[in-house]
């Protein structure tokens, strides 16, 4: 079990296990049960599991948000190892992005709407750091949670182009007992706001239930979700859209679709999604 900070040290380790398969779980730390499930799944897929911990400044539009992001490397290291990781790669900023770094990427058009519109530059930062990590880690598979559905779609597009041998695996969103999608941001909710936030999974589930009953018209499904969300006026809905799973284009008929949600409650921005099969 190893904690590595240096890219050179990691590269040396990677060469020493070149004959073994490697699963990779990239994170920004602040690990919760959702991350643990990704790591545990990774351990079932490959010989070795690498977890990265790196708070990527490039994907934060708000400097205060970046500065306030929770950091506890030792706790995250222990959680990763307990969940099944063999190596935790926690590079320093200058290791990934030295002063002369100039290989910044532009994401695919999938990044233009929803999170991309609300957080300009976010996905450019995401694909740049994931590309850099893929180059260093050289995994056989990379595992992500479905809560950040658009982000994974953007990463998949980048990987198909630049890392075609890496298989991108998407695992179902892990939820708390109250239905809320697990997120490090949930800890910033007050007790009252946490109760109010439960309306988000209820709205998504209401859409899924209506869809399962045979309603496929997107505007009707969206109306049902907005009606539920409207029960908590303090939630500012940034978007609630029903889109095609692969292209993320809005669709009139919800077939192989996904519901995307983002909103702000008590100053905390929350995102969620649900597949409609």
C-alpha positions in Angstrom: 0.0 0.0 0.0 1.6 3.2 -1.2 1.1 6.9 -1.0 2.9 8.6 -3.9 3.3 12.4 -4.5 5.9 12.5 -7.2 5.1 11.8 -10.9 8.6 10.3 -11.4 8.1 8.0 -8.4 4.7 7.0 -9.7 6.0 6.4 -13.3 8.7 4.1 -11.8 6.1 2.1 -9.9 3.9 1.9 -13.0 6.8 0.4 -15.0 7.3 -2.2 -12.3 3.8 -3.5 -12.7 3.6 -3.2 -16.5 2.4 -6.9 -16.7 -0.6 -6.3 -14.5 -4.0 -4.6 -15.2 -4.8 -1.3 -13.5 -8.1 0.2 -12.6 -8.1 4.0 -11.9 -10.5 6.0 -9.8 -9.7 9.8 -10.1 -11.0 11.9 -7.2 -10.6 15.3 -5.6 -10.5 13.8 -2.2 -13.2 14.4 0.5 -14.0 10.7 -0.1 -17.5 9.4 0.9 -19.3 6.1 0.5 -19.9 6.8 -3.2 -16.1 6.9 -3.8 -15.7 3.8 -1.7 -18.1 1.9 -3.9 -16.1 2.9 -7.0 -12.9 1.7 -5.5 -14.4 -1.6 -4.4 -15.7 -2.1 -7.9 -12.3 -1.3 -9.4 -10.7 -3.9 -7.2 -13.0 -6.5 -8.7 -12.1 -5.5 -12.3 -8.3 -5.4 -12.3 -5.1 -6.7 -10.6 -4.3 -3.3 -9.1 -6.3 -0.1 -8.2 -4.9 3.4 -8.3 -6.8 6.3 -6.7 -5.8 9.8 -7.3 -6.4 12.7 -5.0 -6.0 16.1 -6.5 -8.0 19.3 -6.1 -7.9 20.7 -9.6 -7.8 24.5 -9.5 -8.5 24.6 -13.3 -12.1 23.4 -12.9 -13.0 25.9 -10.2 -14.5 29.1 -11.4 -14.7 30.6 -7.9 -11.3 30.9 -6.1 -13.1 30.8 -2.7 -14.8 27.6 -3.6 -11.4 26.1 -4.5 -9.8 27.4 -1.3 -12.7 26.1 0.9 -12.7 22.6 -0.7 -12.2 20.1 2.1 -8.7 18.5 2.2 -7.6 15.6 4.4 -5.0 13.6 2.6 -4.4 11.1 5.4 -8.1 10.3 5.9 -8.6 9.9 2.2 -5.5 7.7 1.9 -6.8 5.4 4.6 -10.3 5.3 3.2 -8.9 4.5 -0.3 -6.7 1.6 1.0 -9.6 0.2 3.1 -11.9 0.2 0.1 -9.4 -1.7 -2.0 -6.8 0.6 -3.5 -3.2 -0.4 -3.9 -1.7 3.0 -4.6 -2.9 6.5 -3.8 -1.4 9.1 -6.1 -1.7 12.6 -4.6 0.5 14.8 -6.7 1.3 18.4 -5.8 0.2 21.2 -8.2 3.6 21.7 -9.7 3.9 18.0 -10.4 0.9 17.9 -12.6 1.1 21.4 -13.9 4.7 22.8 -13.9 5.3 26.4 -14.9 6.0 25.5 -18.5 2.8 23.3 -18.9 1.0 24.3 -22.1 -1.1 21.2 -23.1 -4.5 22.6 -22.1 -7.5 20.9 -23.8 -10.8 22.1 -25.2 -13.7 19.8 -24.4 -16.1 18.5 -27.0 -19.4 20.2 -27.8 -21.1 18.0 -25.2 -19.7 20.4 -22.6 -21.5 23.5 -24.0 -24.8 23.3 -22.2 -26.0 22.6 -18.6 -22.9 22.5 -16.4 -20.8 24.0 -19.1 -23.2 27.0 -19.4 -23.4 27.5 -15.7 -19.7 27.0 -15.0 -17.7 28.5 -17.9 -14.3 26.9 -18.2 -15.1 24.0 -15.9 -15.0 21.2 -18.4 -11.8 22.5 -20.0 -10.2 22.1 -16.6 -11.7 18.6 -16.2 -10.5 17.2 -19.5 -7.1 18.8 -19.1 -6.5 17.2 -15.7 -8.0 13.8 -16.6 -5.9 13.6 -19.8 -2.8 14.4 -17.7 -3.7 11.8 -15.2 -4.5 9.2 -17.9 -1.0 9.8 -19.4 0.7 9.2 -16.0 -1.5 6.4 -14.6 -1.9 4.5 -18.0 -4.9 2.6 -16.7 -6.8 -0.2 -18.4 -10.1 1.1 -17.1 -11.2 4.3 -15.4 -14.2 4.3 -13.1 -16.6 7.2 -12.5 -19.9 7.8 -10.7 -23.0 8.7 -12.6 -23.9 11.7 -10.4 -21.7 13.8 -12.6 -23.3 12.4 -15.8 -22.3 15.2 -18.1 -18.8 15.3 -16.8 -18.4 11.6 -17.5 -19.8 12.1 -21.0 -17.2 14.9 -21.6 -14.4 12.7 -20.3 -15.5 9.8 -22.4 -15.4 12.0 -25.6 -11.9 13.1 -24.7 -10.7 9.6 -23.9 -12.2 8.1 -27.1 -10.1 10.6 -29.0 -6.8 10.6 -27.0 -6.9 7.4 -24.9 -8.9 4.9 -27.0 -7.5 1.9 -25.1 -8.9 3.0 -21.8 -12.4 1.7 -21.0 -14.6 4.2 -19.2 -16.9 2.6 -16.7 -19.9 4.5 -15.3 -21.4 3.2 -12.0 -24.9 4.1 -10.7 -25.2 7.1 -8.3 -24.8 6.1 -4.7 -27.5 7.7 -2.5 -27.8 8.3 1.2 -30.7 6.8 3.2 -32.8 9.9 2.5 -32.3 9.5 -1.2 -29.9 12.4 -1.7 -27.0 11.7 -4.0 -23.8 11.5 -2.0 -21.6 14.5 -2.5 -18.9 16.3 -0.5 -21.1 19.4 -0.8 -23.9 17.8 1.2 -21.9 18.5 4.4 -22.4 22.2 3.8 -26.2 21.9 4.1 -27.9 22.9 7.4 -30.2 20.4 9.0 -33.2 22.2 7.7 -31.8 22.5 4.2 -30.9 18.8 4.2 -34.5 18.0 4.8 -35.6 20.4 2.0 -33.0 18.9 -0.4 -34.8 15.5 -0.3 -37.3 17.0 -2.7 -34.6 16.6 -5.5 -34.6 12.8 -5.5 -38.3 12.8 -5.0 -38.8 14.9 -8.1 -36.5 12.7 -10.2 -38.2 9.6 -8.9 -41.6 11.1 -9.8 -40.4 11.5 -13.3 -39.1 7.9 -13.4 -42.4 6.6 -12.1 -44.4 8.5 -14.7 -42.1 7.3 -17.4 -42.5 3.7 -16.2 -46.2 4.1 -16.5 -45.8 4.9 -20.2 -45.4 8.6 -20.4 -42.5 9.4 -22.8 -43.3 13.0 -23.7 -40.4 15.0 -22.3 -42.4 18.2 -21.6 -44.9 16.2 -19.5 -42.1 14.4 -17.6 -40.3 17.7 -17.0 -43.6 19.4 -15.8 -44.0 16.6 -13.2 -40.5 17.1 -11.9 -40.9 20.9 -11.7 -44.2 20.5 -9.9 -42.5 18.5 -7.1 -39.5 20.8 -6.9 -41.9 23.7 -6.6 -43.0 22.4 -3.2 -39.7 23.8 -1.9 -39.6 27.5 -3.1 -36.2 28.0 -1.6 -34.6 25.8 -4.2 -33.4 27.8 -7.2 -33.5 25.4 -10.1 -30.8 26.1 -12.6 -31.9 23.4 -15.0 -34.1 20.3 -15.2 -33.7 18.7 -18.6 -34.4 15.4 -20.2 -31.7 14.5 -22.7 -30.4 11.7 -24.9 -28.0 9.6 -22.9 -25.1 9.7 -25.5 -25.4 13.1 -27.1 -27.0 15.0 -24.2 -29.3 16.7 -26.8 -32.8 17.5 -25.5 -35.4 15.1 -26.8 -39.1 15.4 -27.4 -39.6 11.7 -26.6 -37.7 10.2 -23.6 -36.3 6.9 -24.9 -32.8 6.0 -23.6 -32.8 9.4 -21.9 -31.4 10.8 -18.7 -32.8 13.5 -16.4 -30.3 16.2 -15.5 -30.8 18.5 -12.6 -28.8 21.3 -10.9 -30.0 23.8 -8.4 -28.9 25.9 -5.4 -30.3 25.5 -1.9 -29.0 27.6 1.0 -26.0 28.7 -1.0 -25.0 25.1 -1.8 -25.1 24.0 -5.4 -26.4 20.4 -5.9 -26.6 18.3 -9.0 -28.3 15.0 -9.6 -29.5 12.8 -12.5 -31.5 9.7 -13.2 -31.5 7.4 -16.2 -34.8 6.6 -17.9 -34.6 3.2 -19.5 
